[in-house]
């Protein structure tokens, strides 16, 4: 049977070919526009630099930070290992299952994760030594609480408190070491800090087992917690006395710009918010893949030690003291590996930064292979020797993590960046993985549980590290670019303080997921200037407004208001600083009256009732058409009147920068003229405005300057009169044509 002919066949084929050709051109154009920034080696901090000895690094940065960091991490790890080594005793005392014990112990990790980000937030606002001292003091109290716990709920509270008190360690000491020591030797200081963890693992089992054995009885584990509280309290006092606050980003600034960029003359930066920091760091691909790799590795790092101590007890019958010294000896290779890897990675980074991350990924996979081999060995001596060798490779990988985070994170975000790492380590890999592995262990034993978990964890972790290495130079280059731009802007402000623009956008890239929509945007708006933002649909105008308002987080670039950075501030903080946007579409609460709408707009302010009433009256006074409609519901008004109410709701805030998206869209000409009169009045009063407008004639009537966007780039910037003379752009605005189309 003959198939019926497709009457539209040739036409459909032609259309399909045209669509495919256009999509190919679009992808090629985006690829060209998305060419990553990679600076030459001589501009990358520490790359190609001379080696700096540990002694010289400590002389320049001081002993206090690294000494307190190492000692406090060792004690924190001792408390964690006390739980691991004495887990069978605690399990027997409270009558818990493996799953129940692992869930209880893992709550400390959850508290550590949940507390890390708030601790980083606090460290950005107060001297970091107070965060260290307060956290250490809280840990001492919680250790006493664990020693005195009479039931599982009290033990849960104590474990949660210990984890919360340790939450400061990674973000605060990570940022202190980054800011306090020269780049050329910072990797080895980080290796000393990282070495504190296996050192605690080495000392912890022996210490906990010895104390429990000396105390004797079913409650010997309590004395281990009580004994650890004393040195923690002493170190809390030492932090108050000896810690000093280093300048944030000092050594990067000195290396890249030749000076330390003091922000005091700008009135300070807006506070960095947690959500914005996370969103920005997630866009740094090296950091993103490294965190995913750490999350995958966390499954093995958290579950293997706990499952191993249960295996030694259940399968081999080892007591607390024996388990303690055995697991202590297993950490010696890790300590040695960290000491060697710290120096080797420092050298490797100065030659090829990406290789450092690739080697760390290889070490993760090697750890998994050796652990898997160890699980197949029945002789305890062979099992433990193989496991000890495996820990050497985790030591190598862990040494690389913090220096890599410090190298790609903008210095203002370092504390937040270091706080994000434990989220992936303990929550994604540790807690969730521990529950699954614990359930498998209850059903099939520790060997089966680890045989399933370890290969998945380490292969995924190693692959993600290797994947992230390809973006390392690009991300370091972006951090350098940001410093150079900041230096340039600082010098410009110093030379001409009165010439500081109200809004400044520099080197801005922005993406929705993996699709980049803004490319290298540079834009300034002077005080009292009215800027018309023009372009065809899909040109990126609304996306740019979203980023300026804080509703979108840029992949790259800087946004400033009156010389102060808004880049890492959330929309709410930008709004309070004076960036107010009237978005297109519905901008009112339909069931509220006109007056209630304006009062609602002021709910987030601290104005007195009299001040709020005065602002409402002044805003409504600009719109004669609303004079008799103050008590009318917004839904009963015309579309033009609703737009007036929406504009009045922005004006009650007396904005520093007013952003209006589609002022005249869908409105009658007479209403547009009324709105235009208000815009002209605001212009005479010196209000700085950015207005997106589809009508070119209307834009030219009120704008001092016009910017034309096409496919996410600024194609024209100049006076309104200049734009009127550009026939190609005029056709694009009116007819939706793009360059090269007819």
Secondary structure by P-SEA (a helix, b strand, c coil): ccccccccaaaaaaaaaaaaaaaaaaaaaaaaaacbbbbccccccccccccccaaaaaaaccaaaaaaaaaaaaaaaaaaaaaaaaaaaaaaaacccaaaaaaaaaaaaaaaaaaaaaaaaaaacccaaaaaaaaaaaaaaaaaaaaacccaaaaaaaaaaaaaaacccaaaaaaaaaaccccccaaaaaaaaaaaaaaaaaaaaaaaaaaaaaacccaaaaaaaaaaaaaaaaaaaaaaccccccccaaaaaaaacccccccccccccccccaaaaaaaaaaaaaaaaaaaaaaaaccccccaaaaaaaaaaacccccaaaaaaaaaaaaaaaaaaaaaaaaaaaaaaaccaaaaaaaaaaaaaaaaaaaaaaaacccaaaaaaaaaaaaaaaaaaaaacaaaaaacccccaaaaaaaaccccccccccaaaaaaaaaaaacccaaaaaaacaaaaaaaaaaaaaaaccaaaaaaaaaaaaaaaaaaaaaaaaacccccccbbbcbbbbbcccccccccccccccccbbbbbbbccccaaaaaaaaaacccccccbbbbccccccccccaaaaaaaccccccccccccccccaaaaaaaaaccccccaaaaaaaaaaaaaaccccccccccccccccaaaaaaaaaaaaacccccbbbbccccccccaaaaaaaaaaaaaaaaaccccccccccaaaaaacccbbbbbccccccccccaaaaaacaaaaaaaacccccccc
